[in-house]
Amino acid sequence: MGVAVGEKTWVGRAIERLEDEPLLRGEGRFMDDLDPVPNARHAAILRSPLAHARIVRLDASRALGHPGVVGVLTGADVVAMSRPFPVGVEDTRPYYAAAHETARYAGEPVAVAVARDRYAAEDALELIDVEYEPLEPVLDAEHGEVVSDRSFSYGDPGGAVAAADLVVSGRFPFPRWSGVPLECYGVVADWNGATGVLTAWANFQGPFTLHSVAAAALRLPGARFRLITPPDSGGSFGIKAAVYVYVVLMGLASRKLGVPVRWTEDRLEHLAASSASTARITDVEAAFAADGELLALRYDVFEDVGAYARAPEPATLYRMHGSLSGAYRVRNVAARNRVVLTNRCPTALNRGFGGPQLYFAIERAMDLAAGRLGLDPADLRRRNLIGADEFPYRTPSGGLYDSGDYEACLDEALELSRYRERRAEQASARADGRLYGVGVACVVEPSISNMGYITLAQTPDERAAGLPKSGNAEGATVAISPLGGITVRVATTPQGQGHRTVCAQIVADALGVSPADVEVVTEVDTSTSAWTVASGNYSSRFSGVGAGAVYLAAQKVAAKMQAIRDHLGDDSLSLRRVAGIAHWNPDALPPGVEPGLHETAFYAAPNLAPPDDDDRVASSAAHGFICDVAVVEVEQDTGRVRVLDYTTVHDAGRLLNPALVDGQVRGGFAHGAGAALFERIVYDDEGNLLTSSFMDYLCPTAPDLPPLRIGHRETPSPFTPLGAKGLGEGNTMSVPVAIANAVADALGVEEIDLPLTPGRVWELLQR
Amino acid sequence: MKPAAFEYERPSSVDEAVAALGRDGAKVLAGGQSLVPALNMRVIRPERLVDINRVFDLDNVAETDGALAVGALVRQADPRLRRHPLLAQALPHVGHYVTRNRGTACGSLAHADAAAELPLCLLLCGGSVVAASARGRREIAASELFVGPYTTTLEPDELVVESRWPLDGWTFAFEELAQRHGDYALCIAAAARRGDERRIAVGAVTPAPALLDVDSERPGESAAEQVEPWGNLHASSAYQRQLVHVLVDRAVARLA
């Protein structure tokens, strides 16, 4: 498979986004713009003010008497009307859409008030009387309830450590943070009592495995849970995967009260109780030979997933499992993974999804080793990078790196950043007493997740007892109307990346038209779209399998049209003419060819088997590579970090639209720079959220971001139809540790925690 | 994030406005950049809002009696404010472009956030506000106005109709450290100089902006010795004291 990409194709060109005109005209259609059911009533959610409490009494009778209030759904109703959400680990505390007898994080829903408008609904919340009995919250991850404890060993890590010349060890905590999408969660739920169908509109982003999770909680067969997404999304970055919990909650409210219900999450709710990345504590041992060869990596991980192991957790931990060895040739790797519950908001996807946490540990350890070995950090990395001639490369933990030339990327990054000159500038800056540092990070960016990796949370025996899971399928439909109009329908739930544009480019190439002639419908409707469990917008899967499915569906349509032309012996028949024949004159069709022009294709990248008996898994289908160089100066007297220069060089395979690629790189960079310099979610000792508004949760704005220099290389993936790899998340993985390395270099310290806000850096300088 | 119910009044003159404010539980709505979020979070629940945005007389900026007189409706983005040398330096630090388009200078003074720029500026330049009520008008010097966080000597029925920013030959240096552009400051320090006279003011590290007497030999250090910052999520007390030291020295150095 494959397509020739050259000057004559639309794919590969930086054409303008088809999305932009409606968005710039204010004609985007976001969740809160939709009014799909008449007379939907407005919901507001009463949330636990305490991190851990017994709910002794909940009395909504005063609220029911308030003007405009339709009714109240309580935690007791939720327990009576639904089942706990299925989870991927030992199920020690049933997780429902609202708390019943025990609240386990500050912000957990305990009741839903439904009223004629949001004002009255919020009034009603004040009239619901709840008596809480405070319980001791657990906030220390190392003392949280362990719901999964698995150990993995590949090669001979113990032997390698024993034989090593140098073992560096350290603790590398990574704080909880979020993608904070501009648009918060939104749901409209309409339960039809006659048909027993719940129709819900929500700005859900997938993965559509969670459709099954929600349907199970609702006690509905999948076909009776119709989930529809809006055409536009105000960002998600993984965070909106968890909106499914609120789809269930509002679905139950609609069912109980007999009215359609709409709920638009506000920012305070979003920060308190939507979703976030995991907070991870990683203890690492990295063993080296005297010449710098990395011999072994051992991890001991506490993964804090918050109050419940909400699906798809503990996926944050296992998404990167095939990449435990990072970009390096090391063959001896061990990990102990403990998934722990604490009294914080449950976690889930957040751009980078496990990568930032993993690479913070690996790439800090590499820098510590370079310091101890007296080697330049870039040279130490070069010594260990997987060679260009070693692809496809099987990692010790089962990952299958498809293609790449890591050393060439490193070279280009060093050249673009003027790395050697920067080191010389550093020497002279230091001589002047200035705190000047340079940081490097090398990151393998997996994309297109193998749905089976999550089952690594189970033992091989436990896995053997269940349905094996694997793969990463996606579906798409290409149809041509009787007048020759081309419609593409995808289930990739774009969040602003520009999927419509790329789909139009692909189909334009396949059918010989212009992208402007192609309508791309991005609303997903689980009753009518071609979708599967892996559908959605996560793990940077669009350019591989999303675009791949569109490509294959377009090829099917093109083949059918060619068959019609061949049958009629007229190769000059226009697209419109062929479409007319296919619809209007089935009599003229070749024998065995169905009427119409409506083709659906499903595609799954190869090589993604379920985990094997030795716990090895190819956790992703494609692997890009990123090398970043950060140059910083720290102001001695205020601790302020100035990023003087930032270079990132990518190899994400074939670039389908270079303008969109740069947009993704800049977005990932902003997200990563946020983690490096500004953002973290903080709770106090009682489990109260301190970063509860944008006054304290510091999302960088455009002027707060340093300049960025981008370089690209293109080594096509052999495993995706168009040779493309994902690249939406790589900088979120690389930037936090590259900046941390640069700041540690500037300060001459080994221990450094994110984010590097001025106050925290100044405290470091006082040690 | 929807406010509790309130009465809404929209007077078209100062007299009507102060009459409305004379009733219990009234709050002034001017730019609304602090008030409206607080309403939406139900942190405050006034019985009535008195919206002064139609009191067009209050949109004036005039140079009178050696001061820039700024009416209650003048927005922080108003270029006329830049005629005052201290405001010209400080206003770019006040919130963001879009919030400055709505937020008013007088509203910021009446709100009296301890980490806000404008109260400190009014104090440093020796300015004042004119407060009106049904009882008449009075002028309150900045040194008498700011009491503590969100606390002033204004009476509940008083409307700040004007702030007065002396134009009397001082030069200024304004320094602030905030984590992101437009955030509330972790520390503000500003210095003023006229001939041999010197003034230093600090903000965000004291309950209300404060004028400090500093040792001219070691201004930053002596300023830092005089404050007891309470610290917050982003800055420890020790760090805030360090910032007082650094920013006071920077401001003084710029005026040297």
Interface residues (C-beta under 8 A of the other chain):
Chain A: R118 Y119 E122 D123 D266 R267 L268 D637 T638 G639 R640 F678 V682 L690 T691 M695 D696 L698 P700 T701 P703 D704 T757 P758 G759 W762 E763 Q766
Chain B: M1 K2 P3 A4 A5 M41 R42 H96 L177 Q179 R180 H181 G182 D183 Y184 L186 L233 H234 A235 S236 A238 Y239 Q242 L243 H245 V246
